[in-house]
C-alpha cells in the first residue's frame, strides 16, 4: 500500500481536483426501450440480470437487435469497455461491457475519455451510490437522467495513480472471486454427498412422516400484526421469523415445515427449519416434535433435499396440508446410521452456509476488507480551486 501513497504524494501532493463526469466521459449512451418485436439480431440486448460480477458479457435470454433496427431507430451501441450504470430501479449496480451491446432502460452507458480509466470509474461508482440516489427523481420507480449523470462530480487523480489503485482493487476482487468459486464448488459437493447419503440403498424401507413425528399444529395461534405486543421472543411464519413478541406458546426443540406460500414450489429458501427455546408460531408453518436431535435434523435435511411437488395442492396458492405432510415417505434407517449421516452433513453445512465459520465467514471478511480499502483508496483531499 505504501507505493500508492508515494504515487499520490508525487503526482497530487495538494489534493485531487473534482470534475463533472461530462468533462471526463466522451459519451453517455441512453438505453433502448423494451420493444420485443425488434429482438431478432446479433447485438445483445441486456438487462439487469445479465450482469455477472463486474462484467456485462451479453444477453442470457438470447435477445439481440439487428443492424437494420439499429440504423432505422438511430440506436447507439455501447462499445467494449463502456461502464454500464443502473439509472433506474436497481440503483447501485455497475459493470463493464465485455462486448458491443445495447441495454434496456435500466442502464446508462458511460464511455470514458482519455483522463479516466474505465475500471477506475467502475470502482469509483461503487462509492457514489448514495450520491447517485440523491440525484434520482422521486416516484414509484427512482430514475436518474443523463443530465444528472453528467453533473455528478468525482475526484480523478492522474492516470498513474488510477492504474495503481485499479491494480490493488483488482487483486482484492480476484481473491474474492476465487473464494466465491471455491464456495460454489463446496456447495455442489455438499449437495452431491447429501444425495448419496440420504438416497443410499436402504432396501426401499420407508416410514411415513406422520409416524415419525408428533404434530402440534393444534397449538399454533396466529396473531395479527396490530395485536402483537413487541418483545424478544421470535414469532415464526412459513419462511422463518416474521416478528418478535412478548409471549410464547412453544418452549423446546421443534421442526417447522412451511404450510403455504409460493416458496413451497420456488424453494428460494428452505421450507423446513429447526427452532429452539421459547417461540410463537402462526398457522403458516406446521410444528413437528421428534424424540431426538438426530431424527429431527435427519428429516429436516431430507425434506429440504427432495421435490415435494407431489404433496402440494393449489397452483395460485400452493399448500402443503397436514394430511399430505403426514404421507411423505422418509427413509427408514437405523438411528446410528442417521446419526452418522447427520454428523457428516452438519460439518458440510457449516462449511458452506455458516456465516460465523468456514468459507462464508472468510468471504464476508474479504468483502469487508475490500470495501474498506476501496473507500480509503478512492477518497482524496480536494485540491484548492
Secondary structure, 3 states (H helix, E strand, C coil): CHHHHHHHHHHCCCCECEEEHHHCEEEEEECCCCCHHHCCCCEEEECHHHEECCEECCCCCCCEECHHHHHHCCCCCECCCCEEEECECCCCCEEEECCCEEECCCEEEEEECCCCCHHHHHHHHHCCHHHHHHCCECCCCCECCHHHHHHCEEECCCHHHHHHHHHHHHHHHHHHHHHHHHHHHHHHHHHHHHHHHHCCCCCCCEEEHHHHCEECHHHCCCCCHHHCCEEEEEEEECCEEEEEECCCCEEEEEEEEECECCHHHHCCCCCEEEEEEEEEECCCEEEEECCCHHHHHHHHHHHHHCCCHHHCECCCCCECCHHHHHCCEEECCCHHHHHHHHHHHHHHHHHHHCCCCHHHHHHHHHHHHHHHHHHHHCCCCECCC
